[in-house]
């Protein structure tokens, strides 16, 4: 916990110092807030080919706030996603659940390579259940686990669509009621509810306009702790959004996660959704 507090305090001071040190300028923010809801329903009545009634819904909200000044660029992004599905006589089950916040402050040196400090938080809204057995049981909850990263280093803007950053990073995983397998060290008798790691981090962002109505967004995050430098945690999130009309979008998402502390195999989640999308700002 001391490592977490020190890292957070240090990066907070650095970010505040950079903001206060820049030349006086109007606080102009570029704002983007988008949200949507997708619904799917299938019903059967005396259907000879068979099948089960099904119902699914998914809601999402994404925001991006950017302050671009002469000396600094401060980018804040957030992703909120939740959905559930019901098949036949089964109870409603969660199908999507994600909260992710990121704040990156870049200090401009007048070149494509610029220093940055960043803070990232990731968790979920509701309880996570394991349905692999006849009797389901809870395995996670809000902020249980919760993931935090504080990093600093240098970023490189390859072009307007692609950018990457590399630096040193502090990573914390916190739990309360579900320490295994997220934070607990099986080799010790004590049950650990906090795992702190220090290592190297790489984050790459791609936004590619496939066409006038289709946008592909990809984010690849890599982290390797210095204590086990040959083990690399990976989080690769890809979304293709196709605009059908002013308020109707189709979204296809593919996400792959690898963290040996949680599972020795890679984790994959894919989804396709079609529904209403609205731009608030």
LINNOR-V411916 format. One record per residue. N is the residue number from 1. RES is the residue in one letter. SS is DSSP state (H for helix, E for strand, C for the rest). PHI is phi in whole degrees, -180 to 180 (none if undefined). Layout:
BEGIN
n->N res->RES ss->SS phi->PHI
n->N res->RES ss->SS phi->PHI
END
This chain:
BEGIN
n->1 res->X ss->C phi->none
n->2 res->X ss->H phi->-61
n->3 res->X ss->H phi->-61
n->4 res->X ss->H phi->-62
n->5 res->X ss->H phi->-65
n->6 res->X ss->H phi->-64
n->7 res->X ss->H phi->-64
n->8 res->X ss->H phi->-65
n->9 res->X ss->H phi->-64
n->10 res->X ss->H phi->-62
n->11 res->X ss->H phi->-69
n->12 res->X ss->H phi->-64
n->13 res->X ss->H phi->-64
n->14 res->X ss->H phi->-62
n->15 res->X ss->H phi->-64
n->16 res->X ss->H phi->-65
n->17 res->X ss->H phi->-65
n->18 res->X ss->H phi->-66
n->19 res->X ss->H phi->-66
n->20 res->X ss->H phi->-72
n->21 res->X ss->H phi->-81
n->22 res->X ss->C phi->-72
n->23 res->X ss->C phi->-68
n->24 res->X ss->C phi->-61
n->25 res->X ss->C phi->-155
n->26 res->X ss->C phi->-63
n->27 res->X ss->C phi->-82
n->28 res->X ss->C phi->-104
n->29 res->X ss->E phi->-114
n->30 res->X ss->E phi->-90
n->31 res->X ss->E phi->-118
n->32 res->X ss->E phi->-145
n->33 res->X ss->E phi->-132
n->34 res->X ss->E phi->-131
n->35 res->X ss->E phi->-145
n->36 res->X ss->E phi->-161
n->37 res->X ss->E phi->-138
n->38 res->X ss->E phi->-122
n->39 res->X ss->E phi->-127
n->40 res->X ss->E phi->-138
n->41 res->X ss->E phi->-142
n->42 res->X ss->E phi->-136
n->43 res->X ss->C phi->-129
n->44 res->X ss->C phi->-132
n->45 res->X ss->C phi->-145
n->46 res->X ss->C phi->55
n->47 res->X ss->C phi->-90
n->48 res->X ss->C phi->-63
n->49 res->X ss->C phi->-77
n->50 res->X ss->C phi->85
n->51 res->X ss->C phi->141
n->52 res->X ss->C phi->-125
n->53 res->X ss->C phi->-61
n->54 res->X ss->E phi->-144
n->55 res->X ss->E phi->-146
n->56 res->X ss->E phi->-146
n->57 res->X ss->E phi->-143
n->58 res->X ss->E phi->-152
n->59 res->X ss->E phi->-121
n->60 res->X ss->E phi->-144
n->61 res->X ss->E phi->-144
n->62 res->X ss->E phi->-129
n->63 res->X ss->E phi->-134
n->64 res->X ss->E phi->-145
n->65 res->X ss->E phi->-122
n->66 res->X ss->E phi->-127
n->67 res->X ss->E phi->-112
n->68 res->X ss->E phi->-108
n->69 res->X ss->C phi->-111
n->70 res->X ss->C phi->-65
n->71 res->X ss->C phi->-104
n->72 res->X ss->E phi->-139
n->73 res->X ss->E phi->-129
n->74 res->X ss->E phi->-115
n->75 res->X ss->E phi->-113
n->76 res->X ss->E phi->-126
n->77 res->X ss->E phi->-129
n->78 res->X ss->E phi->-145
n->79 res->X ss->E phi->-132
n->80 res->X ss->E phi->-126
n->81 res->X ss->E phi->-142
n->82 res->X ss->E phi->-152
n->83 res->X ss->E phi->-157
n->84 res->X ss->E phi->-146
n->85 res->X ss->E phi->-142
n->86 res->X ss->E phi->-135
n->87 res->X ss->E phi->-124
n->88 res->X ss->C phi->58
n->89 res->X ss->C phi->-89
n->90 res->X ss->C phi->-67
n->91 res->X ss->C phi->-71
n->92 res->X ss->C phi->-62
n->93 res->X ss->E phi->-123
n->94 res->X ss->E phi->-67
n->95 res->X ss->E phi->-118
n->96 res->X ss->E phi->-152
n->97 res->X ss->E phi->-163
n->98 res->X ss->E phi->-155
n->99 res->X ss->E phi->-127
n->100 res->X ss->E phi->-143
n->101 res->X ss->E phi->-123
n->102 res->X ss->E phi->-143
n->103 res->X ss->E phi->-131
n->104 res->X ss->E phi->-128
n->105 res->X ss->E phi->-111
n->106 res->X ss->E phi->-112
n->107 res->X ss->E phi->-100
n->108 res->X ss->C phi->-83
n->109 res->X ss->C phi->-103
n->110 res->X ss->C phi->91
n->111 res->X ss->C phi->-134
n->112 res->X ss->C phi->-77
n->113 res->X ss->E phi->-104
n->114 res->X ss->E phi->-137
n->115 res->X ss->E phi->-72
n->116 res->X ss->E phi->-147
n->117 res->X ss->E phi->-132
n->118 res->X ss->E phi->-145
n->119 res->X ss->E phi->-133
n->120 res->X ss->E phi->-131
n->121 res->X ss->E phi->-132
n->122 res->X ss->E phi->-146
n->123 res->X ss->E phi->-160
n->124 res->X ss->C phi->-140
n->125 res->X ss->C phi->-84
n->126 res->X ss->C phi->-120
n->127 res->X ss->C phi->-62
n->128 res->X ss->E phi->-103
n->129 res->X ss->E phi->-114
n->130 res->X ss->E phi->-104
n->131 res->X ss->C phi->-107
n->132 res->X ss->C phi->-73
n->133 res->X ss->C phi->-116
n->134 res->X ss->C phi->-63
n->135 res->X ss->C phi->-109
n->136 res->X ss->C phi->-72
n->137 res->X ss->E phi->-148
n->138 res->X ss->E phi->-81
n->139 res->X ss->E phi->-128
n->140 res->X ss->E phi->-162
n->141 res->X ss->E phi->-158
n->142 res->X ss->C phi->-61
n->143 res->X ss->C phi->57
n->144 res->X ss->E phi->-148
n->145 res->X ss->C phi->-92
n->146 res->X ss->E phi->-125
n->147 res->X ss->E phi->-118
n->148 res->X ss->E phi->-131
n->149 res->X ss->E phi->-138
n->150 res->X ss->E phi->-123
n->151 res->X ss->E phi->-139
n->152 res->X ss->E phi->-151
n->153 res->X ss->E phi->172
n->154 res->X ss->E phi->-131
n->155 res->X ss->E phi->-113
n->156 res->X ss->E phi->-129
n->157 res->X ss->E phi->-90
n->158 res->X ss->C phi->-68
n->159 res->X ss->C phi->-159
n->160 res->X ss->C phi->-67
n->161 res->X ss->C phi->-98
n->162 res->X ss->E phi->-128
n->163 res->X ss->E phi->-145
n->164 res->X ss->E phi->-142
n->165 res->X ss->E phi->-139
n->166 res->X ss->E phi->-138
n->167 res->X ss->E phi->-173
n->168 res->X ss->E phi->-88
n->169 res->X ss->E phi->-144
n->170 res->X ss->E phi->-102
n->171 res->X ss->E phi->-126
n->172 res->X ss->E phi->-124
n->173 res->X ss->E phi->-119
n->174 res->X ss->E phi->-117
n->175 res->X ss->C phi->-141
n->176 res->X ss->C phi->-126
n->177 res->X ss->C phi->-103
n->178 res->X ss->C phi->-130
n->179 res->X ss->C phi->-69
n->180 res->X ss->C phi->-98
n->181 res->X ss->C phi->-100
n->182 res->X ss->C phi->-75
n->183 res->X ss->C phi->-126
n->184 res->X ss->C phi->-73
n->185 res->X ss->C phi->-95
n->186 res->X ss->C phi->-63
n->187 res->X ss->C phi->-80
n->188 res->X ss->C phi->-114
n->189 res->X ss->C phi->-77
n->190 res->X ss->C phi->-77
n->191 res->X ss->C phi->-94
n->192 res->X ss->C phi->-88
n->193 res->X ss->C phi->-109
n->194 res->X ss->E phi->-139
n->195 res->X ss->E phi->-121
n->196 res->X ss->E phi->-112
n->197 res->X ss->E phi->-134
n->198 res->X ss->E phi->-126
n->199 res->X ss->E phi->-166
n->200 res->X ss->E phi->-111
n->201 res->X ss->E phi->-131
n->202 res->X ss->E phi->-132
n->203 res->X ss->E phi->-132
n->204 res->X ss->E phi->-124
n->205 res->X ss->E phi->-121
n->206 res->X ss->E phi->-130
n->207 res->X ss->E phi->-127
n->208 res->X ss->E phi->-124
n->209 res->X ss->E phi->-83
n->210 res->X ss->E phi->-65
n->211 res->X ss->E phi->-156
n->212 res->X ss->C phi->-67
n->213 res->X ss->C phi->-119
n->214 res->X ss->E phi->-134
n->215 res->X ss->E phi->-130
n->216 res->X ss->E phi->-111
n->217 res->X ss->E phi->-122
n->218 res->X ss->E phi->-134
n->219 res->X ss->E phi->-136
n->220 res->X ss->E phi->-117
n->221 res->X ss->E phi->-117
n->222 res->X ss->E phi->-125
n->223 res->X ss->E phi->-141
n->224 res->X ss->E phi->-134
n->225 res->X ss->E phi->-74
n->226 res->X ss->H phi->-65
n->227 res->X ss->H phi->-70
n->228 res->X ss->H phi->-137
n->229 res->X ss->C phi->-66
n->230 res->X ss->C phi->-84
n->231 res->X ss->C phi->-106
n->232 res->X ss->C phi->-115
n->233 res->X ss->E phi->-80
n->234 res->X ss->E phi->-131
n->235 res->X ss->E phi->-138
n->236 res->X ss->E phi->-120
n->237 res->X ss->E phi->-117
n->238 res->X ss->E phi->-129
n->239 res->X ss->E phi->-136
n->240 res->X ss->E phi->-110
n->241 res->X ss->E phi->-113
n->242 res->X ss->E phi->-115
n->243 res->X ss->E phi->-86
n->244 res->X ss->C phi->-86
n->245 res->X ss->C phi->-151
n->246 res->X ss->C phi->-60
n->247 res->X ss->C phi->-125
n->248 res->X ss->E phi->-114
n->249 res->X ss->E phi->-127
n->250 res->X ss->E phi->-117
n->251 res->X ss->E phi->-121
n->252 res->X ss->E phi->-121
n->253 res->X ss->E phi->-126
n->254 res->X ss->E phi->-132
n->255 res->X ss->E phi->-130
n->256 res->X ss->E phi->-124
n->257 res->X ss->E phi->-128
n->258 res->X ss->E phi->-133
n->259 res->X ss->C phi->-146
n->260 res->X ss->C phi->-61
n->261 res->X ss->C phi->-65
n->262 res->X ss->C phi->-98
n->263 res->X ss->C phi->-153
n->264 res->X ss->C phi->-76
n->265 res->X ss->C phi->-107
n->266 res->X ss->C phi->-69
n->267 res->X ss->E phi->-108
n->268 res->X ss->E phi->-129
n->269 res->X ss->E phi->-133
n->270 res->X ss->E phi->-133
n->271 res->X ss->E phi->-151
n->272 res->X ss->E phi->-135
n->273 res->X ss->E phi->-135
n->274 res->X ss->E phi->-137
n->275 res->X ss->E phi->-173
n->276 res->X ss->E phi->-86
n->277 res->X ss->E phi->-131
n->278 res->X ss->E phi->-133
n->279 res->X ss->E phi->-97
n->280 res->X ss->C phi->-77
n->281 res->X ss->C phi->-131
END
